[in-house]
């Protein structure tokens, strides 16, 4: 078990405070479902792997997992089997198209939709086995602010919030960020705005969210909230085609605008986020 995960596990026993974030872990989350969070996670992983990084995507949406659908995979062993002790962690890790690894969750895992002490401990045990093996672990979390989602996010050193320009998505993104700041004392949240209509829309949206946070969210002195705009992913018909064919966009249409945006996102993450 890595030292970081031991410290995180000790933190959960000591109090109700979230465990310490793990340096190689990045959570990809959203306030609202249907904004392309899993699409971003999968294609970002492929783009990072293409840059020579050892990448694993953990399907942390324990109740409504669909990463297997996006990647056209049919796993024989899932996270559910590892949790129940029916399989080893190594047996559940599979290679995905795009050169990265995945640990898939079984869809409809009702018993893992609530954060019980058993789920917390199993999750931490899984992370202890994953973190040392990879340069970066992407957690594709569920949407919203359930206790399971917030616990998964609390394990990550970095958080990407995916949103679209729709008012409902932005409202839910604001609510999610507000909770992350209040409960986990996050100071930096990275934003990816999906399905933008015009160049610069995402940056403008991020600035507007920042202004709302500055006005209405009270933080400790000297701990301001900073939203970092990472990229816009433009509305692109190639995305729908890739999703319907259950293909990675960065492989099926690497030159399309959305794929180029994800490639640029991977470059930023490698330069700014991935530990040297």
WONOR-V621339 format. One line per field, one symbol per residue. ss: DSSP state (@ for helix, = for strand, . for the rest). phi: phi as a letter, one per 40 degrees, with the letter a starting at -180 (. if undefined). burial: + if it has 16 or more other C-alpha atoms within 10 Angstrom, else -. Layout:
ss: ???
phi: ???
burial: ???
//
This chain:
ss: ..@@@@@@@@@@@@.......=========......@@@@@@@@@@@@@@....======......@@@@@.......@@@@@.....@@@@===.....===......@@@....@@@@@@@@@@@@@@@@@..========...@@@@@@@@.=========..@@@@@@@@@@@@@@@@@@...=========....@@@@@@@@@@@@@@@@.........=========..@@@@@@@@....@@@@....@@@@@@@@@@@@@@@@....
phi: .ccccdccccccccaccccccbccbbcbbacbcgcgccdcdccccccccccgccbbbbcccccbcacccccfbbccbbddccdcgcacddcccbcbdhgbbbbccccgcccbcbccdccdccccccccccdccbcabcbccccgbccccccdcccccbbbbcabccdccccccccccdcccccbfcbbbcbbbcgccbcgcccccccccccccccbbcbcdgbccbcbccabbcdacccccccccfbcccccacccdccccccccccccccbbccc
burial: ---++--++--+-----++++++++++++++++-++++++++++++++++--++++++++++++++++-++++---+++++++-----+--+++-++++++++++++----++-+---++++++++++-+++--+++++++++++--++++++++++++++++++---++-++++++++++--+++-+++++++++----+++-++--++--+----------++-+++++++++--++--++---++++--++-++++++++++++--+--++--
//
